[in-house]
């Protein structure tokens, strides 16, 4: 009898532990993140990160003078990808410089700008965040590889392995899979349209 009760207790413990570790499909922010301060922090992170992607789109489109001067704006005939991939010493002198030079200009400008816009808008609105997270992770990975090995230009890098590309990629995934778009966003409404378990959520 004691052995049976022990086994039942172990099974109950394992079931509880599995439930704690596995986020069930179709969950919402409140079910995944219990602490209200953490939920608000995720919302703040979502807005900051969304604007982090949207801003370079606007800057490269209109040449607002931050990363892109007006004469190089996309609307003025500039190429959003050419400068980074063919004139940036960190890319040109890197081991993958010749490879990434093939992705400068033309179709790649549309793909890059569409990616920045789509990721930024999706994260800000809190809808379609899974697609945005994985697309953004791919974009960050490619940009990271383009500049390898990081820190060789001596411009303030203190870590030879990790940089902001890693942080932004991981933050996108955290935001998507904690369903942060449910709060001050369209996430809950969008999940009813595409399905709570959908990759489009």
Rosetta blueprint (number, residue, H / E / L):
1 X L
2 X H
3 X H
4 X H
5 X H
6 X H
7 X H
8 X H
9 X H
10 X H
11 X H
12 X H
13 X H
14 X H
15 X H
16 X H
17 X H
18 X H
19 X H
20 X H
21 X H
22 X L
23 X L
24 X L
25 X L
26 X L
27 X L
28 X L
29 X H
30 X H
31 X H
32 X H
33 X L
34 X L
35 X L
36 X H
37 X H
38 X H
39 X H
40 X H
41 X H
42 X H
43 X H
44 X H
45 X H
46 X H
47 X H
48 X H
49 X H
50 X H
51 X H
52 X H
53 X H
54 X H
55 X H
56 X H
57 X H
58 X H
59 X H
60 X H
61 X H
62 X H
63 X L
64 X L
65 X L
66 X L
67 X L
68 X L
69 X L
70 X H
71 X H
72 X H
73 X L
74 X H
75 X H
76 X H
77 X L
78 X L
79 X L
80 X L
81 X L
82 X H
83 X H
84 X H
85 X H
86 X H
87 X H
88 X L
89 X H
90 X H
91 X H
92 X H
93 X L
94 X L
95 X L
96 X L
97 X H
98 X H
99 X H
100 X H
101 X H
102 X H
103 X H
104 X L
105 X L
106 X L
107 X H
108 X H
109 X H
110 X H
111 X H
112 X H
113 X H
114 X H
115 X H
116 X H
117 X H
118 X H
119 X H
120 X H
121 X H
122 X H
123 X H
124 X H
125 X H
126 X L
127 X L
128 X L
129 X H
130 X H
131 X H
132 X H
133 X H
134 X H
135 X H
136 X H
137 X H
138 X H
139 X H
140 X H
141 X H
142 X H
143 X H
144 X H
145 X H
146 X H
147 X L
148 X L
149 X L
150 X L
151 X L
152 X L
153 X L
154 X L
155 X L
156 X L
157 X L
158 X L
159 X L
160 X L
161 X L
162 X L
163 X L
164 X H
165 X H
166 X H
167 X H
168 X H
169 X H
170 X H
171 X H
172 X H
173 X H
174 X H
175 X H
176 X H
177 X H
178 X L
179 X L
180 X H
181 X H
182 X H
183 X L
184 X L
185 X L
186 X L
187 X H
188 X H
189 X H
190 X H
191 X H
192 X H
193 X H
194 X H
195 X L
196 X L
197 X L
198 X L
199 X L
200 X L
201 X L
